[in-house]
């Protein structure tokens, strides 16, 4: 549904475009074909309204030689500048790259492995999100019984909380600090505060708030203090094997979601709604309830903006960057849902998944088909290179 008029009018919805110092200066070129939307000027990192890879540099900064195996999300560690974490569905594993894109780069793989308990805590991972308290969390796209849960039902899976200390993180039993359940086929996750994360729950078609509360320590098993609130059940789609990533905006308490199955980007007002019935089954014996009547509206309708399967999301300086898994495009929207600029990477249907931006405004995007991560830099004359 659409946002209530009074609520929508009160939101800060103007893109700041203060990216000139980050090599994202709005181009002086006139408005071109913007994929069905409107634009006031292009972004250099997206080709400056040319929409062509000839106007940017696409460097491969990690590939299969670094352990990439169906990479689905990328994120910079908040405490280690230049350290990029790449989440691989294959394995499953995380590739950690220090000093990414420089001559000093160093990469290693933390791999739990499919045949041990790590195959449960990081089963078919789809997204990762860092907190600011030494933890991160992952979501998982599986509704099957996994190792260590042989007697569990098919709707058991949920998000996992991990230490984000790169010296001890190993994507396995010992580095997991908590786990909650009841969100199988999860394809996105975003951090809110403390140990609170939002999950895109594909099985229940919901956006679900998970509060791990106090972690149980490395390798523990007590999940009873968790608090789970399931919003807009049945209103979200699920497209198997395609991520639907999330962004939480702490300034507005709005949650942005890429709904790949329904070809749209939606917004949830996380302050709206009232607590309803308890969720059953409850595998953790914790506090789980539905939230009724929350406000959800469409920000970007794919039919209007040539958006086929929105997948990866990132928000920077009032712009929402959206990866289209169905076309290989990356589009920047303002927070009114209008197109600012877009780039056709030429990688086509099915390749692109998650993305992030660094502190210089360069884009890093995962190619799940080619087992690569690309860095996109605004430079029309530069020559593409390996590192």
Backbone torsions as a table, in degrees:
resi	resn	phi	psi	omega
1	UNK	NA	164.0	178.9
2	UNK	-82.3	156.5	179.9
3	UNK	-66.1	142.7	173.6
4	UNK	-56.8	138.1	-174.2
5	UNK	-54.7	-42.0	-177.4
6	UNK	-68.1	-36.9	178.5
7	UNK	-66.7	-45.6	-176.5
8	UNK	-65.6	-36.2	-179.1
9	UNK	-67.0	-23.8	-176.0
10	UNK	-87.4	-6.7	-175.0
11	UNK	-84.5	144.1	170.9
12	UNK	-72.9	111.6	-171.4
13	UNK	-123.2	19.0	-176.4
14	UNK	-104.4	124.9	177.3
15	UNK	-68.7	131.2	-176.5
16	UNK	-79.2	-34.1	-179.3
17	UNK	54.9	33.1	179.0
18	UNK	-88.3	52.7	-174.8
19	UNK	-110.9	13.7	-177.1
20	UNK	-61.7	-39.9	-178.5
21	UNK	-73.4	-8.5	-179.8
22	UNK	-110.0	27.4	178.5
23	UNK	62.9	25.9	177.7
24	UNK	-120.0	32.9	-177.0
25	UNK	-59.7	135.2	177.0
26	UNK	-61.3	133.2	-176.1
27	UNK	-77.8	156.9	178.9
28	UNK	-86.8	-2.8	179.7
29	UNK	-63.0	152.5	179.4
30	UNK	-70.8	168.0	-179.8
31	UNK	-67.6	126.9	178.0
32	UNK	-109.2	-159.5	176.2
33	UNK	-68.9	114.6	-174.0
34	UNK	-109.4	28.7	174.4
35	UNK	69.1	29.8	175.7
36	UNK	100.3	-6.9	179.8
37	UNK	-108.0	-158.8	176.8
38	UNK	-128.6	156.6	-179.8
39	UNK	-145.7	148.3	176.1
40	UNK	-100.4	-7.0	-180.0
41	UNK	169.6	153.2	-176.9
42	UNK	-85.4	173.1	174.5
43	UNK	-113.7	131.3	-177.0
44	UNK	-58.8	-37.7	-178.0
45	UNK	-69.4	-16.2	175.7
46	UNK	-108.7	16.7	174.1
47	UNK	95.8	4.4	175.1
48	UNK	59.1	48.0	178.3
49	UNK	69.4	11.3	171.8
50	UNK	-87.9	-26.0	179.6
51	UNK	64.7	17.1	-172.7
52	UNK	-117.4	142.0	176.2
53	UNK	-67.9	-13.8	176.2
54	UNK	-68.9	-14.7	-179.1
55	UNK	-100.0	4.2	177.4
56	UNK	-136.7	173.2	171.7
57	UNK	-112.7	127.4	175.9
58	UNK	-112.1	99.8	178.4
59	UNK	-93.8	140.2	169.2
60	UNK	-83.6	115.2	-178.3
61	UNK	-104.6	-6.5	173.7
62	UNK	-161.7	148.2	-179.0
63	UNK	-151.5	-165.8	-175.3
64	UNK	-61.1	-26.2	177.8
65	UNK	-66.9	-17.8	176.1
66	UNK	-97.3	11.0	179.1
67	UNK	90.9	8.0	179.3
68	UNK	-66.8	131.7	-176.4
69	UNK	-148.0	94.7	-173.5
70	UNK	56.0	62.4	178.2
71	UNK	-66.7	137.0	-174.2
72	UNK	-126.3	-13.3	178.0
73	UNK	-155.0	154.9	178.7
74	UNK	-139.3	144.0	178.3
75	UNK	-157.5	142.9	174.6
76	UNK	-85.8	138.3	176.8
77	UNK	-68.3	129.4	-176.0
78	UNK	-68.4	-19.1	-175.8
79	UNK	-107.1	-5.1	-178.1
80	UNK	-129.3	92.6	-176.5
81	UNK	-54.9	133.3	177.6
82	UNK	80.9	3.5	179.5
83	UNK	-96.3	114.0	-176.9
84	UNK	-102.5	128.5	175.4
85	UNK	-102.2	129.4	-177.3
86	UNK	-119.3	120.4	-176.0
87	UNK	-92.2	121.2	-177.5
88	UNK	-107.9	126.0	175.1
89	UNK	-69.0	-40.8	176.5
90	UNK	-67.7	143.0	-178.8
91	UNK	113.9	-75.6	-8.1
92	UNK	-78.3	164.0	-175.8
93	UNK	-163.5	171.6	171.6
94	UNK	-127.4	125.8	172.1
95	UNK	-94.6	125.8	179.8
96	UNK	-109.7	123.9	-177.7
97	UNK	-118.1	114.8	172.8
98	UNK	-81.3	146.2	176.1
99	UNK	49.1	48.0	-174.9
100	UNK	-58.5	137.4	177.0
101	UNK	77.8	12.4	179.5
102	UNK	-124.2	171.4	177.9
103	UNK	-70.3	-15.6	-179.1
104	UNK	-93.9	7.8	-175.1
105	UNK	-57.7	148.2	174.6
106	UNK	-145.1	134.2	-176.1
107	UNK	-129.4	143.4	173.5
108	UNK	-147.5	164.7	-174.5
109	UNK	-117.8	128.0	169.9
110	UNK	-100.4	116.6	-171.3
111	UNK	-130.7	118.7	177.7
112	UNK	-76.3	-38.2	177.8
113	UNK	91.3	139.6	-174.8
114	UNK	-75.5	-15.8	-174.4
115	UNK	-99.9	-0.9	177.9
116	UNK	-120.5	-167.9	-175.3
117	UNK	-67.2	-21.1	174.9
118	UNK	-61.0	-26.7	177.1
119	UNK	-67.8	-14.4	174.1
120	UNK	-92.4	-48.3	-174.2
121	UNK	-70.7	-22.1	175.4
122	UNK	-133.2	51.1	-179.2
123	UNK	-77.3	122.7	178.1
124	UNK	43.0	59.7	-175.0
125	UNK	-64.5	144.6	-176.1
126	UNK	-120.5	-26.0	-176.5
127	UNK	-160.6	155.2	174.1
128	UNK	-136.0	152.9	178.6
129	UNK	-145.6	131.6	177.3
130	UNK	-88.2	139.7	165.0
131	UNK	-91.6	-175.9	178.7
132	UNK	-106.8	16.6	-173.1
133	UNK	-123.0	24.8	178.6
134	UNK	86.4	14.1	179.4
135	UNK	-130.4	162.5	167.7
136	UNK	-140.6	167.1	178.1
137	UNK	-136.1	153.4	178.6
138	UNK	-126.2	149.6	171.2
139	UNK	-109.1	162.1	-169.8
140	UNK	-140.1	134.1	-178.0
141	UNK	-99.0	78.5	176.1
142	UNK	-155.5	144.2	172.5
143	UNK	-125.6	24.7	-179.3
144	UNK	-105.6	158.7	175.2
145	UNK	-68.0	133.8	-176.0
146	UNK	-117.6	166.7	178.9
147	UNK	-53.0	144.1	-177.9
148	UNK	78.7	-4.2	178.1
149	UNK	-132.5	44.1	-173.4
150	UNK	-62.7	-22.5	179.7
151	UNK	-101.9	11.4	-177.5
152	UNK	-86.5	150.3	176.8
153	UNK	-75.6	170.7	-174.3
154	UNK	-75.0	-10.0	178.0
155	UNK	-105.6	31.2	-171.8
156	UNK	-87.7	-31.1	-167.9
157	UNK	-62.8	156.8	179.3
158	UNK	-163.2	-173.8	-176.7
159	UNK	-77.6	155.9	-179.4
160	UNK	-120.3	138.9	175.0
161	UNK	-101.4	132.6	-176.1
162	UNK	-127.9	156.3	164.3
163	UNK	-68.2	142.8	176.3
164	UNK	-101.6	13.5	176.3
165	UNK	-72.5	110.5	-175.5
166	UNK	-64.6	-18.2	-179.5
167	UNK	-74.8	-22.3	-177.0
168	UNK	-123.0	-11.1	180.0
169	UNK	-66.0	129.1	180.0
170	UNK	-137.5	10.4	176.5
171	UNK	57.3	35.6	-176.6
172	UNK	-142.0	-172.3	-174.4
173	UNK	-50.7	-48.5	-170.2
174	UNK	-69.0	-27.0	-177.8
175	UNK	-99.6	2.1	172.9
176	UNK	-86.9	134.7	-174.9
177	UNK	-110.1	-10.6	177.0
178	UNK	-173.9	161.7	175.0
179	UNK	-156.2	135.3	172.9
180	UNK	-120.1	166.8	-167.8
181	UNK	-129.5	-172.1	176.1
182	UNK	79.7	20.8	173.1
183	UNK	-134.2	68.2	176.7
184	UNK	-71.0	165.5	-178.8
185	UNK	50.3	43.0	178.7
186	UNK	-83.8	133.0	-172.6
187	UNK	-125.3	12.4	177.2
188	UNK	-165.0	154.6	178.3
189	UNK	-153.3	146.9	177.8
190	UNK	-145.1	144.6	179.9
191	UNK	-88.2	140.0	174.8
192	UNK	-106.5	-62.3	-178.0
193	UNK	-165.2	156.4	177.4
194	UNK	45.2	-124.9	177.6
195	UNK	-105.0	37.3	-178.7
196	UNK	-106.4	127.6	-179.8
197	UNK	-134.9	149.6	174.5
198	UNK	-102.4	138.0	-176.4
199	UNK	-124.6	136.3	171.4
200	UNK	-86.6	106.3	-174.0
201	UNK	-94.9	103.4	-177.3
202	UNK	-70.3	-32.7	-177.9
203	UNK	-67.5	-40.2	-176.6
204	UNK	-99.9	2.0	180.0
205	UNK	56.4	44.8	-172.1
206	UNK	-133.1	166.0	167.6
207	UNK	-111.9	117.7	-166.7
208	UNK	-121.7	131.7	-179.6
209	UNK	-94.1	121.9	179.9
210	UNK	-112.8	119.6	173.1
211	UNK	-109.3	107.9	179.9
212	UNK	-70.4	-14.3	-175.5
213	UNK	56.6	-133.3	179.5
214	UNK	-80.0	130.9	179.1
215	UNK	-69.2	157.7	-178.3
216	UNK	-91.7	6.3	-179.7
217	UNK	86.9	169.7	-176.6
218	UNK	-64.0	125.0	175.5
219	UNK	73.6	14.8	-179.0
220	UNK	-79.1	-174.4	-175.2
221	UNK	-145.5	4.0	-178.6
222	UNK	-89.4	111.7	-177.0
223	UNK	-113.3	11.4	-167.5
224	UNK	-74.3	-11.5	-179.1
225	UNK	-93.0	3.4	-178.1
226	UNK	-67.7	151.8	176.7
227	UNK	-126.3	120.9	-174.5
228	UNK	-124.8	131.0	176.8
229	UNK	-130.2	119.0	-175.7
230	UNK	-99.9	116.2	-177.8
231	UNK	-101.3	153.2	171.9
232	UNK	44.4	46.3	-179.0
233	UNK	-57.4	132.6	177.7
234	UNK	82.2	-2.5	-176.7
235	UNK	-97.4	-10.1	-179.9
236	UNK	-105.2	148.5	178.2
237	UNK	-89.0	176.8	176.2
238	UNK	-147.5	120.9	178.2
239	UNK	-114.5	106.4	-176.3
240	UNK	-53.9	138.7	175.3
241	UNK	72.7	8.4	174.8
242	UNK	-124.9	128.8	-178.1
243	UNK	-72.7	156.1	172.4
244	UNK	-132.6	87.1	-170.1
245	UNK	-80.0	164.6	-174.1
246	UNK	-125.2	152.2	170.2
247	UNK	-135.1	128.2	175.2
248	UNK	-105.1	128.2	179.0
249	UNK	-100.7	108.1	-176.9
250	UNK	-67.7	-21.9	-178.7
251	UNK	-72.9	-29.4	-177.2
252	UNK	-117.5	-8.8	-173.8
253	UNK	59.4	30.3	175.2
254	UNK	-99.8	139.7	177.8
255	UNK	-110.0	123.0	179.0
256	UNK	-98.8	136.0	-176.4
257	UNK	-134.8	133.4	171.9
258	UNK	-87.2	111.8	179.2
259	UNK	-96.7	88.2	-173.7
260	UNK	-63.0	-35.8	-177.0
261	UNK	-69.8	-34.4	-177.8
262	UNK	-102.7	9.5	172.0
263	UNK	55.0	52.8	-177.1
264	UNK	-155.5	163.5	167.6
265	UNK	-116.0	128.3	-176.3
266	UNK	-118.5	165.4	179.3
267	UNK	-128.9	132.8	175.6
268	UNK	-111.7	127.1	171.0
269	UNK	-81.1	104.1	-173.4
270	UNK	-74.0	-8.0	177.2
271	UNK	-90.7	-4.6	-176.2
272	UNK	-96.0	168.6	177.7
273	UNK	92.8	164.4	179.2
274	UNK	-129.4	147.8	-179.2
275	UNK	-66.7	136.6	-178.2
276	UNK	-119.3	-138.5	-173.5
277	UNK	-70.1	156.7	173.4
278	UNK	-68.3	147.3	178.2
279	UNK	-84.4	131.3	175.7
280	UNK	-131.8	139.0	-1.3
281	UNK	-73.2	162.0	179.1
282	UNK	-125.6	95.7	-172.3
283	UNK	-74.4	-18.8	-178.3
284	UNK	-99.8	-6.0	-175.8
285	UNK	53.9	43.9	179.1
286	UNK	-114.1	-162.3	-174.7
287	UNK	-95.1	101.2	-177.2
288	UNK	-127.5	128.1	180.0
289	UNK	-145.4	153.5	168.0
290	UNK	-75.1	153.9	170.8
291	UNK	-117.2	122.3	-175.6
292	UNK	-99.8	146.0	170.4
293	UNK	74.3	20.4	178.6
294	UNK	-72.2	150.5	-177.7
295	UNK	-85.6	119.9	177.3
296	UNK	-130.0	131.9	178.7
297	UNK	-142.9	160.9	-179.2
298	UNK	-87.0	122.1	175.3
299	UNK	-87.4	-44.1	-179.3
300	UNK	-129.2	118.1	175.2
301	UNK	-93.2	119.5	-176.7
302	UNK	-57.4	-33.9	-179.7
303	UNK	-64.5	-29.3	-179.7
304	UNK	-86.8	-24.9	-171.2
305	UNK	-121.4	20.3	179.2
306	UNK	54.1	39.7	178.6
307	UNK	-105.1	121.7	-173.2
308	UNK	-95.9	-62.6	179.1
309	UNK	-134.4	81.7	178.1
310	UNK	-59.4	136.0	-172.9
311	UNK	-132.3	-75.2	179.7
312	UNK	-80.8	148.0	178.7
313	UNK	-135.6	145.8	169.3
314	UNK	-151.8	142.8	177.8
315	UNK	-119.0	126.2	179.4
316	UNK	-140.8	123.8	172.6
317	UNK	48.9	49.0	174.7
318	UNK	77.9	11.1	175.5
319	UNK	-119.5	141.0	177.7
320	UNK	-108.1	114.0	178.5
321	UNK	-90.8	127.6	-174.3
322	UNK	-124.5	125.1	173.0
323	UNK	-87.9	130.3	174.8
324	UNK	-101.3	105.4	-179.8
325	UNK	-65.9	-23.6	-177.4
326	UNK	-81.7	-17.6	-176.6
327	UNK	-127.9	-16.8	-174.1
328	UNK	81.6	13.2	177.4
329	UNK	-91.6	152.5	167.4
330	UNK	-119.4	124.5	-176.2
331	UNK	-122.1	137.9	172.7
332	UNK	-102.4	125.2	176.4
333	UNK	-111.8	148.6	166.9
334	UNK	-81.1	176.4	-172.9
335	UNK	-83.6	10.6	164.7
336	UNK	-100.2	2.3	178.3
337	UNK	84.9	14.7	179.9
338	UNK	-95.6	141.8	-179.5
339	UNK	-69.4	131.5	173.1
340	UNK	-98.7	-42.9	176.9
341	UNK	-169.6	163.2	174.9
342	UNK	-149.7	154.7	-179.5
343	UNK	-127.0	130.5	171.4
344	UNK	-92.3	109.2	-177.1
345	UNK	-73.4	-15.5	-178.4
346	UNK	80.3	4.2	-177.4
347	UNK	-86.5	-12.2	169.6
348	UNK	74.9	-165.0	-172.5
349	UNK	-71.3	129.4	168.5
350	UNK	93.9	-8.5	-172.4
351	UNK	-85.4	-55.2	-167.5
352	UNK	-79.8	140.4	179.4
353	UNK	-126.6	-108.4	-174.6
354	UNK	-82.4	158.9	176.5
355	UNK	-145.2	161.8	172.7
356	UNK	-150.2	168.9	176.1
357	UNK	-123.2	147.3	177.1
358	UNK	-92.5	-177.4	-175.1
359	UNK	-75.9	-1.5	171.8
360	UNK	-103.0	5.6	177.6
361	UNK	81.4	12.8	177.2
362	UNK	-85.0	146.3	-177.5
363	UNK	-94.8	137.7	172.5
364	UNK	-120.4	126.3	-173.9
365	UNK	-136.6	140.6	-177.6
366	UNK	-88.0	132.1	174.4
367	UNK	-107.5	101.3	-174.9
368	UNK	-74.7	-18.9	179.0
369	UNK	-84.5	-44.7	-178.1
370	UNK	-89.6	0.0	-178.0
371	UNK	52.8	53.6	-178.3
372	UNK	-138.8	158.8	164.2
373	UNK	-120.4	127.0	177.4
374	UNK	-99.3	144.4	166.4
375	UNK	-107.9	126.9	-179.2
376	UNK	-106.7	122.9	-175.7
377	UNK	-123.6	137.3	178.2
378	UNK	-77.2	103.9	179.3
379	UNK	-163.6	97.1	-174.2
380	UNK	-67.4	-22.1	-173.7
381	UNK	-101.9	-11.7	-173.9
382	UNK	-73.4	158.1	178.6
383	UNK	-102.0	132.9	179.5
384	UNK	-60.8	145.1	-178.2
385	UNK	-143.8	168.7	-173.6
386	UNK	-71.7	-48.9	-176.4
387	UNK	-119.2	NA	NA
